[in-house]
Amino acid sequence: MINPEELAKHYTRFRVTERILLTGHSHQAWPDVACEAQQQAWLDAAELVDEVWDRAFEKANDVRLGFARLLDDSPDRIALAPNTHELVVRFLSALNLRKRPKLITTDGEFHTIRRQLDRLAEEGIDVVKVPALPAATLAERLARVVDDRTAAVLVSAVLYTNAHIVPNLRATLEACERVGAELLVDAYHALNVVPFSLKKEGLERAYVVGGGYKYCQLGPGNAFLRFPADTTLRPVVTGWFSEFTDLSKAPSRRVEYGPGPALFAGATYDFTSHYRGAAVFKFVEEHKLTPEKLRELNQHQIGKLASAIDVDLPVPLRSIGGFLALSTARAARLQRELRQQNIRTDYRGDTVRLGPAPYITDEQIETATAVITRSSAALL
């Protein structure tokens, strides 16, 4: 198993030994190499001027390779962008919503998908929301409402509200394939904390979005869209970087797209994030922090949190992703109480979310749970 005490030595700038950062579900600390990489991006820009883009694209390729390893896929099928919203919008813009005006999703999606689909519904798109719970049967229930009016299904691999894992998404994909619809899986809350092999899950024909801000420790600006090898989509929302692979060609009457990841490319971006992402992915490889090892440690930590606080898990531990959702009517106040005692968490509505990370020790968890138990009792 990973040794959190040893690993914590590489996160000095985030002071992970001086405070208890149970924010791993939304924002894990970055290893110190990320700071060095960010500084190097500035130095390279000053030294190389316009030629810095050659170096930046090398870093982008390293980031693609890092995401590809996590997905058990090829980097040639991974487009990058500063955030998942840009990529979801490009995906949606490629769908034939005139012919197929129906989008299927759940009532448990992260804001990226929820807000955009709600706005499309205001414009007349038929957005069907399937209840996310129970997650154990969600894939099959989504499959039952797919029909020939459906353009796409958009669903999470792990629900962001409570960390419940959504199994058997292959059933949803098969329903989509029968009628010619697409499946978009939001893997953000699974990536690097719940092993997510597209081959093992049978999802090689699916589109997948995710990013590095959370469990990957890459910081902001590192999001991706994975697309099938034989995709025929042509995004309406498309940036000039899609032509960047060959600027010698004059624009044609029909808009053309570059090969591979350039299909979903945007435009000029801050490449600093890719320097940081490439460095962190290298750090992860050097320390052999595989998704399987990270999952083993995280399950141990979630189990320890639940046991110490005496929480009755609504689903088996193996069905929970990277954090523990703690329901309380005074979630906001509890979060503030913990922060005053140097324990960082966050909350949504009536839920405090406790997200351990690979640099969090058992001793820190024991300290945190003792404070949480006392604070919870005082708030009753």
Secondary structure, 3 states (H helix, E strand, C coil): CCCHHHHHHHCHHHCCCCCEECECCCCCCCCHHHHHHHHHHHHHHHHHHHHHHHHHHHHHHHHHHHHHHHHCCCHHHEEEECCHHHHHHHHHHCCCCCCCCEEEEECCCCHHHHHHHHHHHHCCCEEEEECCCCHHHHHHHHHHCCCCCEEEEEEECECCCCCEECCCHHHHHHHHHHHCCEEEEECCCCCCCCCCCHHHHCCCCCEEEEECCCCCCCCCCCEEEECCCCCCCCCCCCCHHHHCCCCCCCCCCCCCCCCHHHHHCCCCCCCHHHHHHHHHHHHHHHCCCCHHHHHHHHHHHHHHHHHHHCCCCCCCHHHECCCEEEECCCHHHHHHHHHHCCEECEEECCEEEEECCCCCCHHHHHHHHHHHHHHHHHHC
